[in-house]
C-alpha cells in the first residue's frame, strides 16, 4: 500500500474562550457586543457580556446566559483542576497537552484558525503558537492516474492527515464503492476501476484547485483523451448496474414528470473521517461534466454526481449535500450547468429539453476533455467549479461518499472532478452549493 504524507488544513475563523467567570459572551475582539433588552453591553475583548436574556448572541463554552449579538469567543464559567483532570471533557488533560482545560475547542485535536479582525488570538491546537501559517505538505504529488489504493482518493482531494485514534482527527479509512455504498461488482472489476482516476488537469483550461492531483470519478473512464485506458465519453458501456443511493431517485423540480432510469456504471469512493474537535463544517470543490447535455435534458437518461454525508444533516431526509438553489440534484438537469455552447450562443441562450441554458461560462473549459466541440463535434456541458459546504459536529466520525452514475443505460458518460477539501470552524455552517467566483 502506498503511503501519503500528512499535512495541515488551515481555516480562517477565530474560536476559543478564556477561563474566568461570566454568563454570556462579549464580542470576539476589540469591542463587546450589545446586551439584550435590559442587559449590559460587553466590554472589550473577551470579557463579560450582557447578563439579561434576549439578544440572541452565541454563548461561550460552558456559559449559562444569553448575551447580545456578538462574537464566537467569550469567557468561560469554569475552574480548572489538576494536571490529570479533564474538566472540559474533550479527552485531554493538561498533562496530555490540553493548554486550556476549560474549553473543549482548544486541545491537540483542534485545528488552528486565524484570528478575526480586532479579535483576540488563541492557540486552538495547543502547539504553543497562535495564528501560525504553515505551508501545507503536499500529499497528492506523484499519484498515478490509475492508482488502485482508495486512500489515494483522500489524498487527491487534500484530506491528507490520517487519524491515529479516537482523539485524533483525520482519515480513518477509504473504500471504492458503488453509488449506493455497496461493494464494486465482482464480475466486472476492470471496468469499475476505470471509472476512478487521478489527474493534474482536465484539458488545457482546467487546473487542480489545491495540491498536484484531483480525484476524477466517471460513469465512463476517468481519464483524459491522451491517458492510457481512455474510452470515448460518447458511449463507453461498462455492462453493470447498481442500486440507488438513499433518497434517490430524486427527480429534478425543473423536469416535472420525468422519471430517472436505473443506475448504470456507478463508480464511487467512501471516506471515513474523524473531525477536528472545533470543526463546525467542511467544504469541497467539484466540477461535473456530462455528455447527456444537450440531447437528453429532462429525460430518463439522467446522469448524477452524488455527495452523501452520514450522519444526515439536520433538516434533511437523506444525506445528499450537493444540489442547486432549486434543490435539483447535480445532474444534466441542474441549474448550475453554465459551461456549454451552441451556434447561437453568444449572445443568445441555448435551449435543451425545453429548458434555457445561458452558458454564461462559455465553452473554453470543454476543450481537450472529450466533452467539447474540438473532439466531440458538438459542445456538451459542465458546471464549472462549484463549492459544497456542510455542517459537522466536532470530534465525531463522519462518512462522505462521492459517486457518479449513468441512468437508464450506460451510454453517454459523465465525469466529476473533486478537489480542495477544507475544514471550517465558523459557526452556522449550512448545506449549500455555489459557483466559485472566476
C-alpha positions as CSV (number, residue, x, y, z in Angstrom):
1,X,0.0,0.0,0.0
2,X,1.4,3.4,-1.0
3,X,1.6,5.9,1.9
4,X,0.7,9.6,1.6
5,X,2.3,12.3,3.7
6,X,0.1,14.2,6.2
7,X,-0.5,18.0,6.0
8,X,-2.4,20.6,7.9
9,X,-5.5,22.3,6.5
10,X,-6.0,25.8,7.7
11,X,-9.2,27.7,8.1
12,X,-9.8,31.4,8.7
13,X,-12.2,31.9,11.6
14,X,-11.3,32.5,15.3
15,X,-12.8,30.5,18.0
16,X,-12.0,29.8,21.7
17,X,-12.5,31.2,25.1
18,X,-10.6,32.1,28.2
19,X,-11.2,30.8,31.7
20,X,-13.0,33.1,34.1
21,X,-16.4,33.9,35.4
22,X,-19.3,35.0,33.2
23,X,-22.7,34.0,32.0
24,X,-22.6,35.1,28.4
25,X,-20.3,36.2,25.6
26,X,-19.0,39.6,24.5
27,X,-17.5,40.4,21.2
28,X,-14.7,38.4,19.7
29,X,-12.2,41.2,19.9
30,X,-11.9,44.9,20.2
31,X,-15.4,45.7,21.2
32,X,-18.0,43.9,23.2
33,X,-21.5,43.1,21.9
34,X,-24.6,44.9,23.0
35,X,-26.7,43.0,25.6
36,X,-30.3,42.1,25.1
37,X,-33.2,44.0,26.4
38,X,-32.4,45.2,29.9
39,X,-28.8,43.8,29.6
40,X,-25.5,45.4,29.8
41,X,-23.0,45.9,27.0
42,X,-19.9,43.7,26.9
43,X,-16.6,45.2,27.4
44,X,-13.7,45.0,25.1
45,X,-12.1,41.7,24.1
46,X,-13.5,38.5,25.6
47,X,-14.7,40.0,28.9
48,X,-18.1,39.8,30.5
49,X,-21.1,40.2,28.2
50,X,-24.6,41.2,28.9
51,X,-26.4,39.2,31.6
52,X,-30.1,39.5,30.6
53,X,-32.0,37.3,28.2
54,X,-32.6,38.4,24.7
55,X,-30.2,39.5,22.0
56,X,-29.5,36.0,20.7
57,X,-25.7,36.0,20.6
58,X,-23.6,32.9,20.9
59,X,-22.6,31.9,24.4
60,X,-19.1,30.8,25.1
61,X,-18.4,27.2,26.0
62,X,-19.9,26.4,29.4
63,X,-21.5,29.9,29.5
64,X,-25.0,29.9,31.1
65,X,-26.6,33.2,30.0
66,X,-27.8,34.6,26.7
67,X,-25.9,37.7,25.7
68,X,-26.3,40.1,22.9
69,X,-25.3,39.8,19.3
70,X,-21.6,39.2,19.1
71,X,-18.6,37.0,18.8
72,X,-17.6,33.4,18.9
73,X,-15.3,33.7,21.8
74,X,-16.1,34.6,25.4
75,X,-15.3,33.9,29.0
76,X,-16.0,30.5,30.5
77,X,-17.6,29.7,33.8
78,X,-15.0,27.1,34.8
79,X,-12.5,26.3,37.5
80,X,-9.5,24.2,36.2
81,X,-8.5,21.4,38.4
82,X,-5.3,19.3,38.5
83,X,-2.9,18.3,35.6
84,X,-4.6,14.9,35.2
85,X,-8.2,16.2,35.2
86,X,-10.2,16.6,32.0
87,X,-12.6,19.4,33.1
88,X,-13.9,20.3,29.7
89,X,-14.4,16.6,28.7
90,X,-12.5,16.9,25.4
91,X,-10.5,13.8,26.0
92,X,-7.2,15.6,27.0
93,X,-5.8,16.6,30.4
94,X,-3.2,19.3,30.8
95,X,-0.6,16.6,31.1
96,X,-1.7,15.2,27.8
97,X,-1.3,18.6,26.1
98,X,-4.5,20.4,26.8
99,X,-3.5,24.1,27.0
100,X,-7.0,25.3,28.1
101,X,-8.9,22.7,30.1
102,X,-11.9,24.9,30.4
103,X,-12.6,25.0,26.6
104,X,-13.3,21.7,24.7
105,X,-12.5,23.5,21.4
106,X,-8.8,24.1,22.4
107,X,-6.7,21.0,22.6
108,X,-4.3,19.0,20.5
109,X,-7.2,17.6,18.4
110,X,-8.3,21.1,17.2
111,X,-7.3,23.0,14.1
112,X,-5.6,26.3,14.4
113,X,-7.7,29.2,13.0
114,X,-6.8,32.7,12.1
115,X,-8.0,35.5,14.4
116,X,-10.8,37.7,13.1
117,X,-10.0,41.4,12.6
118,X,-9.7,43.1,16.0
119,X,-10.2,39.7,17.7
120,X,-8.2,38.1,20.4
121,X,-5.8,35.3,19.2
122,X,-6.0,31.8,20.8
123,X,-3.8,28.8,20.4
124,X,-6.5,26.4,19.4
125,X,-4.3,23.3,18.7
126,X,-2.1,23.8,21.8
127,X,1.2,23.8,20.0
128,X,2.4,26.9,21.7
129,X,1.8,29.2,18.7
130,X,-1.2,31.4,17.7
131,X,-2.3,32.0,14.1
132,X,0.7,30.1,12.7
133,X,0.7,29.9,8.9
134,X,2.0,26.5,7.8
135,X,2.8,25.6,4.2
136,X,0.7,22.5,3.5
137,X,2.6,19.3,3.0
138,X,1.5,18.0,-0.4
139,X,0.2,14.5,0.0
140,X,-1.1,14.1,-3.6
141,X,2.2,14.5,-5.5
142,X,3.0,11.7,-7.9
143,X,-0.2,9.7,-7.6
144,X,-0.5,7.7,-10.8
145,X,-3.7,8.2,-12.9
146,X,-4.6,4.5,-12.3
147,X,-3.7,4.2,-8.6
148,X,-5.8,1.5,-7.0
149,X,-5.4,2.4,-3.3
150,X,-8.6,4.2,-2.3
151,X,-6.6,6.2,0.3
152,X,-5.2,8.0,-2.7
153,X,-8.7,9.4,-3.2
154,X,-8.5,11.1,0.2
155,X,-5.0,12.5,-0.6
156,X,-6.2,13.7,-4.1
157,X,-9.0,15.8,-2.5
158,X,-6.4,17.1,0.0
159,X,-7.6,15.2,3.1
160,X,-4.1,14.5,4.0
161,X,-4.0,13.7,7.7
162,X,-4.5,10.1,8.9
163,X,-6.3,9.6,12.2
164,X,-4.3,7.7,14.9
165,X,-7.3,7.0,17.1
166,X,-10.5,8.5,18.6
167,X,-8.8,11.7,19.8
168,X,-7.0,12.4,16.6
169,X,-8.8,13.9,13.6
170,X,-8.1,12.7,10.1
171,X,-8.9,9.9,7.6
172,X,-9.8,6.6,9.2
173,X,-10.4,4.5,6.1
174,X,-11.3,4.6,2.4
175,X,-13.0,2.2,0.1
176,X,-14.2,2.0,-3.5
177,X,-18.0,1.7,-3.6
178,X,-21.0,1.9,-5.9
179,X,-23.3,4.9,-5.7
180,X,-25.5,3.1,-3.0
181,X,-22.4,2.3,-0.9
182,X,-22.3,-1.4,-1.9
183,X,-19.0,-3.1,-3.0
184,X,-17.8,-2.9,-6.6
185,X,-19.2,-5.6,-9.0
186,X,-17.0,-8.7,-8.5
187,X,-17.6,-9.8,-12.1
188,X,-16.7,-6.5,-13.7
189,X,-13.9,-5.0,-11.6
190,X,-11.7,-3.8,-14.5
191,X,-14.5,-1.7,-15.9
192,X,-15.4,-0.4,-12.5
193,X,-11.9,0.7,-11.6
194,X,-11.5,2.5,-14.9
195,X,-14.2,4.8,-13.5
196,X,-11.8,6.4,-11.0
197,X,-8.6,8.2,-11.7
198,X,-6.2,11.0,-10.5
199,X,-5.5,13.9,-12.8
200,X,-3.3,17.0,-12.6
201,X,-5.5,18.9,-15.1
202,X,-8.5,18.3,-17.3
203,X,-7.7,19.7,-20.7
204,X,-5.6,22.8,-21.2
205,X,-8.0,25.2,-19.5
206,X,-8.8,23.5,-16.1
207,X,-6.3,23.1,-13.3
208,X,-6.4,21.5,-9.9
209,X,-7.8,23.6,-7.1
210,X,-5.2,22.5,-4.5
211,X,-2.0,20.4,-4.5
212,X,-1.0,18.5,-7.6
213,X,-3.8,16.0,-8.2
214,X,-7.6,15.9,-8.1
215,X,-10.0,12.9,-7.9
216,X,-11.9,12.0,-11.1
217,X,-15.0,9.8,-11.0
218,X,-16.7,8.8,-14.2
219,X,-19.6,6.6,-15.4
220,X,-17.2,6.0,-18.3
221,X,-13.4,6.2,-18.0
222,X,-11.9,8.8,-15.5
223,X,-9.2,9.7,-17.9
224,X,-8.2,12.5,-20.3
225,X,-8.2,11.7,-24.1
226,X,-4.4,11.2,-24.1
227,X,-4.3,9.0,-21.0
228,X,-3.9,5.2,-21.3
229,X,-7.2,3.5,-20.9
230,X,-9.3,6.4,-22.1
231,X,-12.7,5.5,-23.5
232,X,-14.7,7.9,-25.6
233,X,-17.3,9.6,-23.4
234,X,-19.8,9.4,-26.2
235,X,-20.6,5.8,-25.1
236,X,-18.4,3.5,-23.1
237,X,-20.8,0.9,-21.8
238,X,-19.3,-1.0,-18.8
239,X,-22.1,-3.5,-18.6
240,X,-23.2,-3.4,-14.9
241,X,-25.9,-1.8,-12.9
242,X,-26.3,-0.7,-9.2
243,X,-28.8,0.4,-6.7
244,X,-30.0,3.9,-5.9
245,X,-28.4,5.8,-3.0
246,X,-30.6,6.6,-0.1
247,X,-33.1,9.3,-1.1
248,X,-32.8,8.5,-4.8
249,X,-34.1,8.5,-7.4
250,X,-34.5,12.2,-6.8
251,X,-36.2,13.9,-9.7
252,X,-35.4,17.4,-10.7
253,X,-38.1,20.0,-10.0
254,X,-37.0,21.5,-13.3
255,X,-38.3,18.4,-15.2
256,X,-41.7,17.5,-13.8
257,X,-43.0,14.1,-15.0
258,X,-39.6,12.7,-16.0
259,X,-38.5,9.5,-14.3
260,X,-34.8,8.7,-13.8
261,X,-33.7,5.3,-15.1
262,X,-31.8,2.5,-13.3
263,X,-28.2,3.4,-12.2
264,X,-25.7,2.1,-14.8
265,X,-22.0,2.0,-14.5
266,X,-21.7,3.6,-11.0
267,X,-18.3,4.4,-9.5
268,X,-17.5,6.0,-6.2
269,X,-15.4,6.2,-3.1
270,X,-16.4,6.4,0.6
271,X,-14.2,8.1,3.1
272,X,-14.5,7.6,6.9
273,X,-13.1,10.7,8.7
274,X,-12.8,11.9,12.3
275,X,-13.5,15.6,12.6
276,X,-11.3,18.1,14.5
277,X,-12.7,19.0,17.9
278,X,-13.5,22.5,16.9
279,X,-14.8,21.8,13.4
280,X,-18.3,23.1,12.5
281,X,-18.3,22.0,8.9
282,X,-16.3,21.3,5.8
283,X,-16.2,22.2,2.1
284,X,-15.0,20.7,-1.1
285,X,-14.9,21.8,-4.8
286,X,-16.2,19.8,-7.7
287,X,-16.9,20.2,-11.5
288,X,-19.5,18.0,-13.2
289,X,-19.2,17.2,-16.9
290,X,-21.9,15.4,-18.9
291,X,-22.3,14.2,-22.5
292,X,-26.1,14.0,-21.9
293,X,-26.3,17.7,-22.5
294,X,-28.0,18.9,-24.7
295,X,-29.6,15.9,-26.2
296,X,-31.1,14.3,-23.0
297,X,-32.1,17.1,-20.7
298,X,-35.3,16.2,-18.9
299,X,-35.3,12.6,-19.9
300,X,-34.9,9.1,-18.3
301,X,-31.2,9.2,-19.3
302,X,-30.2,11.5,-16.4
303,X,-26.6,11.1,-15.1
304,X,-25.8,12.1,-11.5
305,X,-23.0,13.2,-9.2
306,X,-23.7,12.4,-5.6
307,X,-22.1,13.6,-2.4
308,X,-23.6,11.7,0.5
309,X,-22.9,12.7,4.1
310,X,-23.5,10.4,7.1
311,X,-24.8,11.5,9.7
312,X,-27.5,13.1,7.6
313,X,-27.5,16.9,8.1
314,X,-30.3,18.3,10.3
315,X,-33.4,19.2,8.4
316,X,-32.7,16.8,5.5
317,X,-34.3,13.4,4.8
318,X,-31.3,12.0,3.1
319,X,-27.5,12.7,3.1
320,X,-27.1,14.2,-0.3
321,X,-25.4,17.6,0.2
322,X,-24.7,18.8,-3.4
323,X,-27.7,20.3,-5.1
324,X,-28.6,23.6,-6.8
325,X,-30.6,26.5,-5.4
326,X,-33.8,24.9,-6.6
327,X,-33.0,21.6,-4.8
328,X,-32.2,19.9,-8.1
329,X,-29.6,17.2,-7.6
330,X,-26.4,17.5,-9.6
331,X,-27.3,16.1,-13.0
332,X,-27.8,17.2,-16.6
333,X,-30.9,19.0,-15.3
334,X,-29.3,21.1,-12.6
335,X,-29.4,24.9,-12.8
336,X,-25.7,25.3,-12.3
337,X,-24.7,23.9,-15.7
338,X,-23.2,27.0,-17.2
339,X,-20.2,25.7,-19.2
340,X,-21.7,24.9,-22.6
341,X,-22.3,26.4,-26.1
342,X,-24.5,26.3,-29.2
343,X,-24.3,28.1,-32.6
344,X,-26.5,31.0,-31.3
345,X,-24.5,31.5,-28.1
346,X,-23.4,34.2,-27.5
347,X,-25.3,36.4,-27.5
348,X,-28.4,34.1,-27.3
349,X,-29.0,31.5,-24.7
350,X,-29.1,27.8,-25.6
351,X,-32.2,25.6,-25.5
352,X,-32.2,22.0,-24.5
353,X,-35.0,19.7,-23.4
354,X,-37.3,22.7,-23.2
355,X,-35.0,24.5,-20.8
356,X,-33.0,27.7,-21.2
357,X,-29.2,27.5,-20.5
358,X,-27.4,30.8,-20.5
359,X,-24.0,29.1,-20.9
360,X,-22.5,32.1,-19.1
361,X,-19.1,30.5,-18.6
362,X,-18.7,29.7,-22.3
363,X,-17.3,26.5,-23.7
364,X,-13.5,27.0,-23.4
365,X,-13.3,24.7,-20.3
366,X,-14.5,21.8,-22.5
367,X,-11.6,21.9,-24.9
368,X,-9.4,18.8,-24.8
369,X,-11.7,16.9,-22.4
370,X,-13.8,14.8,-24.8
371,X,-16.8,16.9,-23.9
372,X,-16.0,19.8,-26.3
373,X,-16.6,20.6,-29.9
374,X,-12.9,20.0,-30.7
375,X,-13.2,16.3,-30.1
376,X,-17.0,15.6,-29.9
377,X,-18.1,17.6,-32.9
378,X,-20.6,19.4,-30.6
379,X,-20.3,21.1,-27.3
380,X,-21.6,19.2,-24.3
381,X,-21.9,20.6,-20.8
382,X,-20.2,21.2,-17.4
383,X,-20.9,23.2,-14.3
384,X,-17.5,24.8,-13.8
385,X,-16.0,24.7,-10.4
386,X,-18.6,24.6,-7.6
387,X,-18.2,24.5,-3.8
388,X,-20.4,22.5,-1.5
389,X,-20.4,23.2,2.3
390,X,-21.9,21.1,5.0
391,X,-22.1,21.1,8.8
392,X,-20.5,18.5,11.1
393,X,-20.0,18.1,14.8
394,X,-16.6,18.4,16.3
395,X,-14.7,15.3,17.5
396,X,-17.1,13.0,15.6
397,X,-16.8,10.3,12.9
398,X,-18.4,11.0,9.5
399,X,-18.7,9.2,6.2
400,X,-18.5,11.1,2.9
401,X,-19.3,9.2,-0.3
402,X,-18.6,10.7,-3.7
403,X,-20.1,8.8,-6.7
404,X,-21.3,9.1,-10.2
405,X,-23.6,7.0,-12.4
406,X,-25.4,6.9,-15.7
407,X,-29.2,6.5,-15.7
408,X,-31.4,4.3,-18.0
409,X,-28.5,2.9,-19.9
410,X,-24.6,3.0,-19.9
411,X,-24.3,5.2,-23.0
412,X,-23.2,8.9,-23.0
413,X,-21.0,9.3,-19.9
414,X,-20.5,11.9,-17.2
415,X,-17.3,12.7,-15.2
416,X,-16.9,14.7,-12.0
417,X,-13.7,16.2,-10.6
418,X,-13.3,16.6,-6.8
419,X,-10.6,18.6,-5.0
420,X,-9.7,21.0,-2.2
421,X,-11.4,19.6,0.9
422,X,-11.3,22.1,3.7
423,X,-12.4,22.2,7.4
424,X,-14.1,25.2,8.8
425,X,-14.6,26.3,12.4
426,X,-17.0,29.1,11.6
427,X,-20.4,28.8,13.4
428,X,-23.5,28.4,11.4
429,X,-22.2,26.3,8.6
430,X,-25.1,25.1,6.4
431,X,-25.6,22.8,3.5
432,X,-25.2,24.6,0.2
433,X,-23.6,24.6,-3.2
434,X,-22.5,27.7,-5.1
435,X,-20.3,28.6,-8.0
436,X,-16.7,29.6,-7.2
437,X,-16.0,33.1,-8.5
438,X,-13.9,33.1,-11.6
